[in-house]
Amino acid sequence: MPGLISFMLTRFVAGAGLGCISGFLIWNNGFVGMSAASSTDYYIAQGLFVYLFASTMGVGYLATALMLDDT
């Protein structure tokens, strides 16, 4: 695999993993209260919330790594 693609994939996956962990922790600590919603709506909302954090942090980590790379 070419070096740039490998660099981009590893940095994006690392940031997305950190975002997933953050999203799950924020969701499970009661940041969002959805006690009246059905179970299907709850899981869809949780998935979208975690995806929001994962994609945002993944792209942010990748952009920062590309900006600071000196090689």
Secondary structure as the mmCIF struct_conf table of DSSP 4:
data_model
#
loop_
_struct_conf.conf_type_id
_struct_conf.id
_struct_conf.beg_label_comp_id
_struct_conf.beg_label_asym_id
_struct_conf.beg_label_seq_id
_struct_conf.end_label_comp_id
_struct_conf.end_label_asym_id
_struct_conf.end_label_seq_id
HELX_RH_AL_P HELX_RH_AL_P1 GLY A 3 ASN A 28
TURN_TY1_P TURN_TY1_P1 ASN A 29 GLY A 30
BEND BEND1 PHE A 31 VAL A 32
TURN_TY1_P TURN_TY1_P2 SER A 35 ALA A 36
BEND BEND2 ALA A 37 ALA A 37
HELX_RH_AL_P HELX_RH_AL_P2 SER A 39 LEU A 68
#
